[in-house]
């Protein structure tokens, strides 16, 4: 069910005016109001979800199908150097409603993936980390 207080629910369920690019029974895809580049789209589920692992299988599948459709549309319309698809969770979910970004990228756009220095030696512990994750997966 949509949460009437949630801004993401209001946007996804057309309670607020948006620039809708695509929608179906599960998702609404809108132009981001602060685009990184022209054609920057957000995919929002119509039901209220906060995190990726809150999504039901049908909604998750509809989000992925929409991301493929949008990638193709953006590629055709804007002919970018690439497409970035990203989702921010936890305290980085600034909308407090699950959403996925799909946006065109260009060599000169200034957007960057800035990797922090490896202060925890994560690279040096790859085997240990893999073992931890595999063990946890087997126990679930």
N, C-alpha and C positions, 0 to 999 in steps of 0.2 A: 504494500500500500504506500502511496506517496505520503510524505510527511509535509503537512501544509505550512509548517514553520521553516522547513529546509529550503534554502535558496536553490539548490540543485534540483530538488523535486519541483519547485515552482517553475524553473526554467524548462525542465524536461516535459512537464505537463502543460506547457503553454499558458501558465498563469501570469507570466511576464513576457512582454514582447521581446522576441529574439529574431535573429536572422537564421532561420532553419534551412538547412541544406538537404536533409534527409530525415525521415522518421518511419518507424513501423510500430507494431504493438508493444515493443519492448524498449526501444531506444529512440532518443531524439539527438540529432547531430546539428550543432549550431556553429556559426562563426564565432571565434573567441573575440571578446570586446577589446582585448589588448593583444592583438596578434603579433607573433614573432616575425611572421612574414605574411603577405597576402595569401589567403587560402587556409589559414590556421583554423582548424575545426576541433571542437570538443564533442566527444561521444558520451552521452549521459543516459543511464538507465532510467526508465519512467518510474520504477519502484525505488524506494529508498534503500540504498546500500552505501556503506561507508568504506569498506576495504575490499580488495580483490577477492579474498577468501570468504567474503560474505555472499558473493554472487551465486545464484543458482545456475545449474548447467545450461539451461536454455538461454538465460540472459547473457551469460559469459559467451556463449556461442554467437549470439546476435551481435554482441559488441565486436567480436573478432570479424564476423562477416561484414559489418559496417566499416571496420578499419580497412579491410581489403578494398571495398568499394570506394571509399574516400581516397585511399592511396592512388587508385587508378584514375579517379577524377582529377585529383590535384596534379598528378603526373601529366595527364593530357592537357589540362588547362594552362598550367604554369611552366611546364618543362623545366623543373628544378634540377639541380645537381644531385639531389637525393631527397628522401622523405624521412622524417623522424617521427616515431610513434613511441609515446612515453606515458607512464602513469605514475603519479606520486602518491605514496601512502603514508600513514601515520601522521605525524605533525606537519608533514610536507603537503598533505591534502588540504589545500587552502579553501576548498569549497565545502568541506565536511560532507561530501557526497561523492561517491565513486565517479570518476571521469577519466577519459583517455584523451590525450592530445594527439592529433595527426597534423603535421605541418610540413610545408616545403622548405628545403634547405638549399643554400647557395654558398659557394666557396667564400664569398665576400660578406656574408650576413652577420658575422661577429658572434654568432651563437657558438658556444664551446662546451665540450665536456671536459671539465677541469678535474683531473685526478689528483687527489691529495697525496702528500708524501706518505709512504708506507710506514708510519710510526709504530704500528703494532706487529710488524714483520709478517703480515698476512701472506705475502708471496713465499716466504720461507717455510710456511706451515701448510702448504697446499695439500700434501698427503694426509696430514693430521686432520685438516678440515674436511677433506673428502670422507675419511673414515668416520668422523663424527656424524656427518650428514647421512651417509649410507646406513649407519647403525640406527639412527633415529628413524629413517624411512622404513627400515625393516621392522621396527617396533610399533609402527602405526598401522 
